[in-house]
Amino acid sequence: MVICGKVRGDLIKDFVQKRGFTMGKRKLSITVFLLSLFSLLISLKLFWNLGIFVDEYGLSPDIVNGGDLWLTMDWLRLLLLLLLCVVSGISIFRVKQNK
C-alpha cells in the first residue's frame, strides 16, 4: 500500500497532536543543535584522520576520496554542517527571545 506524502504528513501530524507528543520549540532547537554539533565533530575528526593517513602514506586526499569531486563533497559536507550548527544555534536564542 503506497501512501502519498500529503496523506502521510497529515497522519503523522494528527497522531502527534492527539497523543500530545509536542516538544517545545526551545527543546527541539537544542536537540537539533546538539545533533548537528555532534555530526560536525565526528566529520571533523574523520577529516583529520584522513589528513593523517594521507600524510603517513604519501598519498593525496583526492586519491583517498576517489577524485576531486568527492574531495569537494567532503569539504561541502563540513561547510553545510557548520552552517547547520550556526543556524540552529541562532534559533535557540531567537526562540528564547520570543517568549
Phi and psi in degrees as a GROMACS rama.xvg file:
@    title "Ramachandran Plot"
@    xaxis  label "Phi"
@    yaxis  label "Psi"
@TYPE xy
-100.849  128.446  VAL-2
-110.484  129.066  ILE-3
-72.6305  163.164  CYS-4
-59.4009  -39.8503  GLY-5
-66.9813  -43.6675  LYS-6
-65.7008  -42.4417  VAL-7
-63.3141  -43.2642  ARG-8
-61.9013  -40.9587  GLY-9
-65.7594  -39.3593  ASP-10
-64.2291  -42.8491  LEU-11
-66.5733  -42.4057  ILE-12
-61.8589  -44.8772  LYS-13
-63.1274  -41.6321  ASP-14
-62.2644  -44.6746  PHE-15
-66.1172  -41.7832  VAL-16
-70.1657  -39.4014  GLN-17
-72.3597  -35.9334  LYS-18
-86.4481  -10.171  ARG-19
76.414  29.5209  GLY-20
-88.2408  31.4035  PHE-21
-78.3791  133.746  THR-22
-108.216  138.693  MET-23
-58.1763  152.01  GLY-24
-61.6283  -36.2023  LYS-25
-66.8136  -44.2466  ARG-26
-64.7656  -39.4234  LYS-27
-65.2256  -42.0123  LEU-28
-63.8181  -41.3049  SER-29
-65.5563  -40.7255  ILE-30
-63.3195  -45.182  THR-31
-63.4548  -40.7803  VAL-32
-63.084  -45.6287  PHE-33
-64.953  -42.6533  LEU-34
-63.9655  -41.1891  LEU-35
-69.8766  -35.0464  SER-36
-66.0127  -44.766  LEU-37
-63.1898  -39.8045  PHE-38
-63.2596  -41.0301  SER-39
-64.6769  -42.9848  LEU-40
-64.3777  -41.1677  LEU-41
-64.4595  -43.8559  ILE-42
-64.7986  -39.7349  SER-43
-63.9353  -40.8081  LEU-44
-64.8439  -41.5828  LYS-45
-64.8048  -39.202  LEU-46
-67.2338  -37.9518  PHE-47
-63.295  -44.7542  TRP-48
-63.7996  -34.8933  ASN-49
-61.5971  -42.8987  LEU-50
-62.9856  -40.3961  GLY-51
-65.3909  -44.1279  ILE-52
-61.2021  -45.0331  PHE-53
-62.425  -41.3829  VAL-54
-67.0665  -42.2214  ASP-55
-69.6845  -35.1391  GLU-56
-101.12  4.45445  TYR-57
66.5623  32.3421  GLY-58
-102.458  -174.531  LEU-59
-121.016  153.653  SER-60
-61.7306  -32.6667  PRO-61
-70.3585  -27.9862  ASP-62
-69.0245  -44.6114  ILE-63
-66.9063  -39.1595  VAL-64
-78.844  -16.5671  ASN-65
103.296  15.1059  GLY-66
133.629  170.149  GLY-67
-64.5843  -34.84  ASP-68
-60.9097  -45.5967  LEU-69
-75.0769  -27.6175  TRP-70
-66.6507  -40.7193  LEU-71
-63.879  -39.6765  THR-72
-65.3646  -33.8772  MET-73
-64.6839  -45.7863  ASP-74
-63.8722  -39.7168  TRP-75
-64.1107  -38.896  LEU-76
-61.3608  -43.3862  ARG-77
-63.3963  -41.4804  LEU-78
-64.4581  -44.1937  LEU-79
-66.0971  -38.0393  LEU-80
-66.1838  -37.3924  LEU-81
-64.6793  -43.991  LEU-82
-62.3246  -39.9041  LEU-83
-62.2422  -41.7523  LEU-84
-63.0062  -43.7087  CYS-85
-64.9985  -47.4956  VAL-86
-65.8274  -42.1627  VAL-87
-70.428  -32.3654  SER-88
-65.9547  -40.8865  GLY-89
-64.945  -38.0669  ILE-90
-67.5978  -25.699  SER-91
-62.8919  -46.3598  ILE-92
-75.632  -30.5849  PHE-93
-66.1851  -41.5394  ARG-94
-64.5652  -36.5404  VAL-95
-65.1617  -38.2633  LYS-96
-72.3369  -27.2995  GLN-97
-71.524  -23.1094  ASN-98
